[in-house]
Every structure is written in structure tokens, then in C-alpha cells.
């Protein structure tokens, strides 16, 4: 890949920034001119690829320039002051955000790594573009991981699986998340990766006749009802299948293994399409999910229905609009596609107001002083597989596995936890220490006379609840 390839992509959606991006490239090329990558290639190949990853997301001009310059302060004599002078404070700020703190400030490499991860995560408070640039950086590094020593490959792969793939998921960048996961699995367990890749090929071959019959039938019925649509089959990524198999699933039990994405023009047409599909094929009643009415916590929206398809096969349909599909695929970066240079402000506003993980990270940052403890808590409470429960009004609340009614109450508000008296789950009264299950619907009763008990500390899973219970007794 050359810089000309990148400029061609940028020219299609943001030609006004071409000259500034060229200028950033020249500074990066000059700064890195004596450096090589572990592959033996000139170092400039890496910033070019990072910039291409950003350009494919329709990144704004500041982000494109920062992508090219993201390593110059860390690895060369170029300074932030020089970048600010030539490209302005915004580009300098982005470069500073992705520049690692020197290991010299810490007693061990692990301490430095955790401090840098914390600094990166906290950049969400200020500018989500820093995370996006870092994800594009990590994506190219994972794509070229083969050139590193074996122990570094595995370490980088685990770090990516534990930190960067979840970050991509939580800001909605599903396509990037899947690629990061699959490439990491290849280096962590190549045998499993190859076996599952072969399984995917066999499954798609087995579904060939079914998919042809389904395509014909769905096209016919949607066309008869004048619904314009895009229509494409897909299969789960390798890592997702790997996780399911590790939980004891058999391939035949993974009902969303093969799914059809149907993209229509309006939300109303999503529901009309759903009804038409159920006319064609018998739905599995416990496999319908309305993520339009109740989006996932990363703002994923779609209708999911699993049906008994033709040729004795099970198929999942995912029905969504073009806007939903963009947000589901590219996450917050979809606003670059819609709003170009104004996308940054919309991205930041949406993150703060509509993404629950953002507030959870901010609470953890306030509660935990040590960097290593902070990173561990992020992995345990936010970046692990969580449960999703509901308030009586249908609001979704995300909690880590093992959370109890008490965790739920404190997640809602400190005063709700401090005055928690009774709880009902799915209409039945339960103990306050009851561990919650996915999709539980919870009603909380409060009383001015009710108060926390110290024993609750043994029955909560979240740091947030523990901190608020301790604060209550400290301030009593």
C-alpha cells in the first residue's frame, strides 16, 4: 500500500483535506526515515496503513493527520509543539492522546502498560477520536503480528482481546471487533482457529441450497410489497464460534451461525418485513429479539428472528435500516459518514449521553487509584460478558455476571441502594442478595427507614456498590 492509495480514498469523501494530509505524510516520512519495522519495511508503511484504516472510516482531517503522525513524538525528535505549529492544537492533542508515557516513569513494564491503558481509556472523557486512532493503529499491528517474536505475539494478542476488541465493541465498531478477535485467536490457538475456519466453510457449503431457496423466496415476497432492500447472508466470526464451543455448544445448537442481513429504508418497513418473513417461515418463538425498541448498550439496533428455513435448516434474519446498519458496523464512526467534519461533536455527545459503559468507566476511574487495579476492574466488571436486566419501565441495565439485587439498586442511584427495602424479580419477591440472571425484570421498593448492612459487602459484585456501602458507614 502506498500513500497514493490512501489519498485516492480520502479524495472520494473529503478532497478539501488532501493538501494537509500530504503535508502530514511528508513530516511523518522525514521523521521516520531512518527507522524500520520488524518486517524489514520502512517504518512509514505503518502510519500509512493507520491512515488508510481511518480513511476507510471516513475520518475527519484532524484524525487523518494524527494517524500519520501518531508515532513521531514517541519515536523521533519531532515534538508536539512542532505538530501544533504546523497542524493546529486539535491534531497535536490527538497525537498526544495516543503517545505512550515513557517506561522510565515506572518500575516495571507492566506498570507502564497499565498506566498507558488507563490513560487511553480515560481519553474517552475528552475525545473519542483518540480511541479510534489507537484502534486503527492496533488493527494494523495485529495484521502484521507475524513479524514479532512468538512470546510477543501471544502477549499482544491477549492484550488486544482483553482491552482493544472490547473497546471496539462498546463504541459499536463491530466489524473491527470481529477482525481483531479472529486474528488474535489465530496467534493464541492456531489449531482451534483453523478447525473453526474449516467448520465455517463446511457449514456454508451445507447451507448453499437453503440460502439459494431463501434468497429467491424473500426477494419475491418483499418485491410484491414494494419494499426496497439489500440482502446478504453472513456467518459468525471465528472467535464467536470458538467462545460458543468452549461453553459446551454443539455446532447444531448455534442457531445464529448463519444469518441473513436485510436492509430496508424505514423503521416501519423493518416490522413489515418481519411479518412477511413469518408468513414465509415458522419462527422459533423464543428466538425473537427487538433491538429497535430496546437497543443494546452499544446502541446496536435491529430485529432478530430465527426461523425454520427451507431444506431443514435454521436461519436467523437481522432486519434493519441503512442508518442502523452503518451504526451497527462502524459504531460511533458512522457519524463521520453522515456529518463529515462535524461528526466528532456528534460522536462525543452520543458517547456521553447514550453509552452506559462510558459512565461505568468514569465511576471506576474515580474509585480506583492504582493503575493495575483499575485495568483489572475494567476487565472484570465492564469488558467481560455481562448480563442485561430490566427496570419496570423497560430500561436496560448492564451488570457483570454475579451481580445481585443490591448491585442493581446502587447502579440505579446511591439513594436507591441506601434505602433498599424489598425487591421483586419477574413478579416474585426475592432476597436482596439474590444473584441476577439475564433478562430479569426487577422492581425495587424503598423505605426511608431502610438502610445498608455491612454484610452486603459479601453479596455484591461491583466496585460501585462496595464503594457506596463503605461510604455510607464511613459517613454515618
C-alpha positions as CSV (number, residue, x, y, z in Angstrom):
1,X,0.0,0.0,0.0
2,X,1.2,3.5,-0.8
3,X,0.2,7.0,0.3
4,X,-1.3,7.5,-3.1
5,X,-3.8,4.6,-2.4
6,X,-4.8,6.4,0.8
7,X,-5.2,9.8,-0.9
8,X,-7.5,8.2,-3.5
9,X,-9.8,7.0,-0.7
10,X,-9.7,10.4,1.0
11,X,-10.3,12.3,-2.3
12,X,-13.7,10.5,-2.7
13,X,-15.2,11.8,0.5
14,X,-13.0,14.7,1.8
15,X,-10.9,16.3,-1.0
16,X,-10.6,19.5,0.9
17,X,-8.1,17.8,3.3
18,X,-5.8,16.3,0.7
19,X,-3.1,19.0,0.9
20,X,-3.0,18.9,4.7
21,X,-2.8,15.1,4.8
22,X,0.1,15.3,2.2
23,X,1.9,17.7,4.5
24,X,1.4,15.3,7.5
25,X,2.7,12.5,5.4
26,X,5.9,14.4,4.5
27,X,6.6,15.2,8.1
28,X,6.0,11.6,9.1
29,X,8.2,10.2,6.3
30,X,11.0,12.6,7.2
31,X,10.7,11.9,10.9
32,X,10.7,8.1,10.5
33,X,13.2,8.0,7.6
34,X,15.9,6.0,9.4
35,X,13.5,3.6,11.1
36,X,12.5,0.1,10.0
37,X,9.7,-2.2,11.2
38,X,10.4,-5.7,12.4
39,X,9.3,-6.9,8.9
40,X,12.2,-5.0,7.5
41,X,10.0,-2.5,5.7
42,X,10.4,1.3,6.1
43,X,8.6,2.4,9.2
44,X,6.4,4.9,7.3
45,X,4.4,1.8,6.0
46,X,2.8,1.6,9.4
47,X,1.5,5.2,9.6
48,X,0.3,4.9,6.0
49,X,-1.8,1.8,6.9
50,X,-3.2,3.5,10.1
51,X,-4.2,6.5,7.9
52,X,-5.9,4.1,5.4
53,X,-7.8,2.4,8.3
54,X,-9.0,5.8,9.3
55,X,-9.8,6.9,5.7
56,X,-12.0,3.8,5.3
57,X,-14.0,5.0,8.3
58,X,-14.4,8.4,6.6
59,X,-12.3,10.0,9.3
60,X,-12.1,13.8,9.6
61,X,-8.9,15.8,8.5
62,X,-7.5,16.1,12.1
63,X,-7.8,12.4,12.7
64,X,-6.2,11.5,9.3
65,X,-3.2,13.8,10.1
66,X,-2.9,12.4,13.6
67,X,-3.0,8.9,12.3
68,X,0.0,9.6,10.1
69,X,1.8,11.4,12.9
70,X,0.8,9.2,15.8
71,X,4.3,7.7,16.5
72,X,6.5,10.7,15.7
73,X,6.6,12.2,19.3
74,X,7.1,8.8,20.9
75,X,9.8,7.5,18.4
76,X,11.5,10.5,16.8
77,X,12.8,14.1,17.5
78,X,9.5,15.6,16.4
79,X,7.7,17.4,19.2
80,X,4.1,18.2,20.0
81,X,5.0,21.9,19.7
82,X,6.1,21.3,16.1
83,X,2.9,19.5,15.3
84,X,0.7,22.2,16.8
85,X,2.6,24.9,14.9
86,X,2.1,23.1,11.6
87,X,-1.3,21.4,12.0
88,X,-3.1,23.2,14.9
89,X,-3.9,22.3,18.5
90,X,-6.5,19.6,17.7
91,X,-4.0,17.4,15.7
92,X,-1.4,17.9,18.5
93,X,-4.0,16.9,21.1
94,X,-4.9,13.7,19.2
95,X,-1.2,12.8,18.8
96,X,-0.5,13.4,22.5
97,X,-3.5,11.2,23.4
98,X,-2.1,8.2,21.5
99,X,1.5,8.8,22.6
100,X,2.6,6.4,25.3
101,X,4.1,7.5,28.6
102,X,7.7,6.5,28.8
103,X,8.6,3.3,30.7
104,X,11.2,5.3,32.5
105,X,8.5,6.7,34.8
106,X,7.6,3.3,36.1
107,X,9.4,0.5,38.0
108,X,8.2,-2.3,35.6
109,X,6.9,-2.7,32.0
110,X,3.6,-4.0,33.3
111,X,3.1,-0.8,35.4
112,X,3.8,1.3,32.4
113,X,1.4,-0.7,30.2
114,X,-1.4,-0.4,32.7
115,X,-0.8,3.3,33.1
116,X,-1.0,3.8,29.4
117,X,-4.1,1.7,29.0
118,X,-5.7,3.8,31.8
119,X,-4.7,7.0,30.1
120,X,-6.1,5.8,26.8
121,X,-9.4,4.7,28.3
122,X,-9.8,8.0,30.1
123,X,-9.3,9.8,26.8
124,X,-12.9,8.9,26.1
125,X,-13.9,11.7,28.5
126,X,-12.3,14.2,26.2
127,X,-12.2,12.9,22.6
128,X,-13.3,9.5,21.4
129,X,-11.2,10.0,18.3
130,X,-8.1,9.2,20.3
131,X,-9.5,5.7,21.0
132,X,-10.5,5.3,17.3
133,X,-7.0,6.2,16.1
134,X,-5.5,3.8,18.6
135,X,-7.8,1.0,17.4
136,X,-6.7,1.7,13.8
137,X,-3.1,1.6,15.0
138,X,-3.7,-1.7,16.8
139,X,-5.5,-3.2,13.8
140,X,-2.5,-2.8,11.6
141,X,-0.2,-4.1,14.3
142,X,-2.3,-7.2,14.7
143,X,-2.4,-7.7,10.9
144,X,1.4,-7.7,10.9
145,X,1.9,-9.6,14.2
146,X,3.7,-12.5,12.4
147,X,6.9,-10.5,12.4
148,X,7.2,-10.3,16.2
149,X,8.8,-12.9,18.4
150,X,6.4,-15.7,19.4
151,X,6.1,-14.6,23.1
152,X,5.3,-11.0,22.0
153,X,2.7,-12.3,19.5
154,X,0.8,-14.1,22.3
155,X,1.1,-11.2,24.8
156,X,-0.1,-8.6,22.2
157,X,-2.9,-10.9,21.1
158,X,-4.2,-11.3,24.7
159,X,-3.9,-7.6,25.4
160,X,-5.9,-6.9,22.2
161,X,-8.6,-9.5,23.2
162,X,-8.9,-8.1,26.7
163,X,-8.8,-4.4,26.0
164,X,-9.0,-3.3,22.4
165,X,-11.6,-5.7,21.0
166,X,-14.0,-4.8,23.9
167,X,-13.4,-1.1,23.3
168,X,-14.3,-1.6,19.6
169,X,-17.4,-3.4,20.7
170,X,-18.5,-0.9,23.2
171,X,-18.3,2.0,20.8
172,X,-20.2,-0.1,18.2
173,X,-17.3,-0.9,15.8
174,X,-18.5,-4.5,15.2
175,X,-16.5,-5.1,12.0
176,X,-13.2,-4.1,13.6
177,X,-14.0,-6.0,16.8
178,X,-14.5,-9.2,14.8
179,X,-11.3,-8.9,12.8
180,X,-9.3,-8.1,16.0
181,X,-10.8,-11.2,17.7
182,X,-10.2,-13.6,14.8
183,X,-6.6,-12.5,14.2
184,X,-5.8,-12.7,18.0
185,X,-7.3,-16.3,18.2
186,X,-5.0,-17.3,15.3
187,X,-1.9,-16.4,17.4
188,X,-3.3,-17.7,20.7
189,X,-4.7,-21.1,19.4
190,X,-3.9,-21.6,15.7
191,X,-5.2,-25.2,15.7
192,X,-8.6,-24.1,17.1
193,X,-8.7,-21.2,14.6
194,X,-8.0,-23.4,11.6
195,X,-10.6,-26.1,12.8
196,X,-13.3,-23.5,13.1
197,X,-12.5,-21.8,9.8
198,X,-12.9,-25.3,8.2
199,X,-16.2,-25.7,10.1
200,X,-17.4,-22.4,8.7
201,X,-16.6,-23.5,5.1
202,X,-18.4,-26.8,5.7
203,X,-21.5,-25.0,7.2
204,X,-21.7,-22.5,4.3
205,X,-21.4,-25.4,1.8
206,X,-24.2,-27.3,3.6
207,X,-26.4,-24.1,3.6
208,X,-25.8,-23.5,-0.1
209,X,-29.1,-24.9,-1.3
210,X,-31.0,-23.4,1.6
211,X,-29.6,-19.9,1.0
212,X,-30.5,-20.0,-2.7
213,X,-34.1,-21.0,-1.9
214,X,-34.3,-18.4,0.8
215,X,-32.9,-15.6,-1.4
216,X,-35.5,-16.4,-4.1
217,X,-38.4,-16.6,-1.7
218,X,-37.5,-13.4,0.3
219,X,-36.9,-11.4,-2.9
220,X,-40.2,-12.4,-4.2
221,X,-42.3,-11.5,-1.2
222,X,-40.6,-8.2,-0.4
223,X,-40.8,-7.1,-4.1
224,X,-44.5,-7.9,-4.1
225,X,-45.0,-5.5,-1.2
226,X,-42.8,-2.8,-2.9
227,X,-40.1,-2.9,-0.2
228,X,-36.7,-1.8,-1.4
229,X,-34.0,-3.8,0.3
230,X,-30.4,-5.0,0.4
231,X,-30.0,-8.7,1.2
232,X,-26.9,-10.6,2.1
233,X,-26.0,-13.8,4.1
234,X,-23.2,-13.9,6.6
235,X,-21.8,-16.3,9.2
236,X,-20.5,-15.7,12.7
237,X,-16.8,-14.8,13.0
238,X,-14.4,-17.5,14.1
239,X,-13.8,-16.2,17.6
240,X,-17.6,-16.0,18.4
241,X,-18.0,-19.7,17.4
242,X,-14.9,-20.5,19.4
243,X,-16.5,-19.0,22.5
244,X,-19.7,-20.8,22.0
245,X,-17.9,-24.2,21.5
246,X,-15.9,-23.5,24.7
247,X,-19.2,-23.1,26.6
248,X,-20.3,-26.6,25.5
249,X,-22.5,-25.7,22.5
250,X,-22.5,-28.0,19.5
251,X,-22.5,-26.6,16.0
252,X,-26.1,-27.6,15.5
253,X,-27.1,-25.7,18.7
254,X,-25.7,-22.3,17.4
255,X,-28.9,-21.0,15.8
256,X,-27.4,-17.7,14.7
257,X,-24.5,-19.4,13.0
258,X,-25.8,-18.4,9.5
259,X,-27.9,-15.3,9.3
260,X,-29.3,-13.0,6.7
261,X,-29.0,-9.3,6.9
262,X,-32.0,-7.5,5.3
263,X,-31.6,-3.7,5.0
264,X,-34.7,-1.6,4.2
265,X,-35.4,2.1,4.1
266,X,-37.5,2.8,7.2
267,X,-38.2,1.5,10.7
268,X,-41.8,0.8,9.7
269,X,-40.5,-1.4,6.9
270,X,-38.4,-3.4,9.3
271,X,-41.6,-4.5,11.2
272,X,-43.5,-5.1,7.9
273,X,-40.6,-7.2,6.7
274,X,-40.6,-9.2,9.9
275,X,-44.3,-10.1,9.4
276,X,-43.7,-11.1,5.8
277,X,-40.8,-13.4,6.9
278,X,-43.0,-15.0,9.5
279,X,-45.5,-15.7,6.7
280,X,-42.8,-17.5,4.8
281,X,-41.2,-19.4,7.6
282,X,-42.2,-20.6,11.0
283,X,-40.4,-18.6,13.7
284,X,-38.8,-20.1,16.8
285,X,-40.8,-18.2,19.4
286,X,-38.0,-17.9,22.0
287,X,-35.5,-16.6,19.5
288,X,-37.1,-13.2,18.6
289,X,-35.4,-10.0,19.8
290,X,-36.5,-6.4,19.1
291,X,-33.3,-4.4,19.4
292,X,-35.0,-1.5,17.7
293,X,-37.4,-0.9,20.6
294,X,-34.7,-1.9,23.1
295,X,-31.2,-1.3,21.6
296,X,-28.2,-3.0,23.1
297,X,-26.0,-0.9,25.3
298,X,-23.6,-0.1,22.4
299,X,-26.6,1.3,20.5
300,X,-27.0,-1.8,18.3
301,X,-30.4,-1.7,16.6
302,X,-32.0,-4.5,14.6
303,X,-34.9,-7.0,14.6
304,X,-33.7,-10.6,15.0
305,X,-35.8,-13.6,14.3
306,X,-34.8,-17.2,13.9
307,X,-36.9,-19.4,11.7
308,X,-37.2,-22.9,10.4
309,X,-36.0,-22.3,6.9
310,X,-36.1,-24.4,3.8
311,X,-34.1,-27.7,3.3
312,X,-34.4,-28.4,7.1
313,X,-32.1,-25.6,8.1
314,X,-32.4,-22.9,10.7
315,X,-31.8,-19.3,9.7
316,X,-31.6,-16.0,11.7
317,X,-32.7,-12.9,9.9
318,X,-31.4,-9.5,11.0
319,X,-33.7,-6.7,9.7
320,X,-32.5,-3.0,9.9
321,X,-32.4,0.3,8.1
322,X,-29.3,1.6,6.3
323,X,-28.6,4.0,9.2
324,X,-28.9,1.2,11.7
325,X,-26.6,-1.0,9.6
326,X,-23.9,1.8,9.5
327,X,-24.1,2.3,13.2
328,X,-24.0,-1.5,13.9
329,X,-21.0,-1.9,11.6
330,X,-19.0,1.2,12.2
331,X,-20.3,2.4,15.6
332,X,-19.7,6.0,16.6
333,X,-17.5,6.5,13.5
334,X,-20.7,6.2,11.3
335,X,-21.3,9.8,12.2
336,X,-18.2,10.7,10.1
337,X,-20.1,9.2,7.1
338,X,-23.2,11.2,7.8
339,X,-21.7,14.5,9.1
340,X,-18.1,14.6,7.7
341,X,-16.1,17.2,9.7
342,X,-18.9,17.8,12.1
343,X,-19.1,14.1,13.1
344,X,-16.7,14.5,16.0
345,X,-19.1,16.6,18.1
346,X,-22.0,14.2,17.5
347,X,-19.8,11.2,18.4
348,X,-18.8,12.7,21.7
349,X,-22.3,13.8,22.6
350,X,-23.7,10.3,21.8
351,X,-21.0,8.6,23.8
352,X,-21.6,10.7,26.9
353,X,-25.4,10.6,26.8
354,X,-26.3,7.1,25.4
355,X,-23.4,4.6,26.1
356,X,-23.7,3.2,29.6
357,X,-20.2,1.8,29.6
358,X,-18.8,5.3,29.5
359,X,-20.3,6.3,32.9
360,X,-19.2,2.9,34.3
361,X,-15.6,3.6,33.3
362,X,-15.7,7.1,34.7
363,X,-17.0,5.7,38.1
364,X,-14.3,3.1,38.2
365,X,-11.7,5.8,37.4
366,X,-12.9,7.9,40.4
367,X,-13.0,4.9,42.7
368,X,-9.6,3.2,42.0
369,X,-6.3,4.8,42.5
370,X,-3.8,2.1,41.4
371,X,-3.5,1.7,37.6
372,X,-3.1,-2.1,37.7
373,X,-6.2,-2.4,39.9
374,X,-8.1,-0.1,37.6
375,X,-7.3,-2.2,34.5
376,X,-8.2,-5.4,36.3
377,X,-11.5,-3.9,37.4
378,X,-12.3,-2.8,33.9
379,X,-11.6,-6.3,32.6
380,X,-13.7,-7.9,35.3
381,X,-16.7,-5.6,35.5
382,X,-17.0,-4.0,32.1
383,X,-15.1,-5.8,29.4
384,X,-16.3,-9.3,30.4
385,X,-19.5,-11.0,29.3
386,X,-22.3,-9.1,31.1
387,X,-25.9,-9.6,31.9
388,X,-28.7,-7.3,30.9
389,X,-31.7,-6.8,33.2
390,X,-34.7,-4.5,33.1
391,X,-36.3,-1.9,35.2
392,X,-40.2,-2.0,35.4
393,X,-40.3,0.7,32.7
394,X,-38.2,-1.5,30.4
395,X,-34.9,0.4,30.7
396,X,-31.9,-1.9,30.2
397,X,-29.3,-2.1,32.9
398,X,-25.9,-3.7,32.2
399,X,-24.1,-5.5,35.1
400,X,-21.3,-8.0,35.4
401,X,-22.1,-11.7,36.0
402,X,-22.6,-12.5,39.6
403,X,-24.3,-9.2,40.4
404,X,-27.2,-9.1,42.9
405,X,-30.2,-7.0,43.6
406,X,-28.0,-4.8,45.7
407,X,-25.7,-4.1,42.8
408,X,-28.7,-3.3,40.7
409,X,-30.1,-0.8,43.2
410,X,-26.8,1.0,43.6
411,X,-26.4,1.1,39.8
412,X,-29.7,3.0,39.6
413,X,-28.7,5.5,42.3
414,X,-26.9,5.8,45.6
415,X,-30.1,6.6,47.4
416,X,-32.0,3.7,45.9
417,X,-29.3,1.4,47.3
418,X,-29.2,3.1,50.7
419,X,-33.0,2.8,51.1
420,X,-33.5,-0.6,49.5
421,X,-36.2,-2.5,51.4
422,X,-37.6,-5.2,49.1
423,X,-37.2,-6.5,45.6
424,X,-39.3,-8.4,43.1
425,X,-37.9,-10.2,40.1
426,X,-40.3,-11.2,37.4
427,X,-43.2,-10.5,39.8
428,X,-41.9,-12.6,42.7
429,X,-40.4,-11.3,45.9
430,X,-36.7,-12.3,46.3
431,X,-33.9,-11.8,48.8
432,X,-31.9,-8.7,48.4
433,X,-28.8,-10.9,48.0
434,X,-30.3,-12.8,45.1
435,X,-28.0,-13.2,42.1
436,X,-29.5,-11.8,38.9
437,X,-30.0,-13.6,35.7
438,X,-30.0,-12.3,32.1
439,X,-33.4,-10.6,31.2
440,X,-34.7,-10.4,34.8
441,X,-37.2,-7.6,35.3
442,X,-36.7,-6.0,38.7
443,X,-38.9,-3.9,40.9
444,X,-37.3,-2.1,43.8
445,X,-39.2,-0.9,46.9
446,X,-37.6,1.7,49.1
447,X,-38.2,3.0,52.6
448,X,-36.8,6.0,54.5
449,X,-36.2,3.6,57.4
450,X,-34.3,1.0,55.4
451,X,-30.5,1.2,55.4
452,X,-27.5,-0.8,54.2
453,X,-26.0,-3.6,56.2
454,X,-22.3,-4.3,56.4
455,X,-22.9,-7.9,55.4
456,X,-24.0,-6.6,52.0
457,X,-20.3,-6.2,51.2
458,X,-20.1,-10.0,50.9
459,X,-23.0,-10.1,48.4
460,X,-22.1,-7.5,45.8
461,X,-20.0,-8.0,42.6
462,X,-19.4,-4.4,41.6
463,X,-16.9,-2.0,42.9
464,X,-19.5,0.7,42.6
465,X,-21.8,-1.0,45.2
466,X,-18.9,-1.8,47.5
467,X,-17.7,1.8,47.5
468,X,-21.2,3.2,48.2
469,X,-21.8,0.8,51.0
470,X,-18.5,1.7,52.6
471,X,-19.1,5.4,52.1
472,X,-22.4,5.0,53.9
473,X,-20.8,3.5,57.0
474,X,-17.8,5.9,56.8
475,X,-20.2,8.9,56.8
476,X,-22.6,7.5,59.3
